[in-house]
């Protein structure tokens, strides 16, 4: 790590973004509680203004820019949710925003970004391909705000942990969607600072779980990006990762992977039992509980990270169709 983030950074971020993001609800899940024999609640970041937790980090990062950086405009690579959050935050601050994406990103997420006034550039078949265009724009003078490996982004995401601790002071286990690690790094940093006994478990998909593979290798490695219903969890962590790999390695207790069928089952459960529309990436914590992959969760909070799923796809999943992720997603990160 090039620098160490602390609890103070989280409180500073919360003060900075106050009034610009929603304090989202924590709701109990009787069905999941009965299933696991403990009290389970859902932290509904899916109801955030832009439909995901990404608005927290994006808003903190935009508000932390210098005047010179604001004037230059901001650019980022995204699989959808970071781009939407950054587009919204930049628009609110009157800052130009360009989002670069691969062909794998679902059209509904591309449309959502454009709806907030950002310019979208589609490049290649992976985040790495889209990053080439980002690098070109940065070389031309724009300000880079990446989806996860940035201290202001991590600090912004960490504010959700402060809310969870206030809403569930008896928290024992938190399940956090894991991709590039910006969310789980911030959450784990806060949780471990307040109570090291709280278990922080990252949940990812079996298809292309980049951080999981990097942790196994002991260093950032290249991981193939694959189509998945959890498309917002796709993409790599970057071979030059400066923050999230080391923070995840040091602070996260475990990583659990879920299958495509388990993700689909969790989306159905959220709709039928919790009355929530959530995307695949937001459902992975529920998927892990339904599949019996979390032992003794006790007082558990599941972070439901987003709701930005195409409604046609959502309906087919709810109807029980056998959905092929490769056919359904043009694409995929904690991005």
Secondary structure, 3 states (H helix, E strand, C coil): CCCCCCHHHHHHHHHHHCCCCCCCCEEECHHHHHHHCCCEEEEEHHHCCCCECHHHHHHHHHHCCCHHHHHHCEEEECCCHHHHHHHHHHHHHCCCEEEEECCCCCHHHHHHHHCCCCEEEECCCCHHHHHHHHHHHHHCCCEECCCCCCHHHHHHHHHHHHHHHHHCCCCCEEEEECCCCHHHHHHHHHHHHHCCCCEEEEEEECCCCHHHHHHHHCCCCCCCCCCCCCHHHCCCCCCCCCCHHHHHHHHCCEEEEECHHHHHHHHHHHHHHCCCCCCCHHHHHHHHHHCCCCCCCCCEEEEECECCCCHHHHHHHHCCCCCCHHHHCCCCCCC
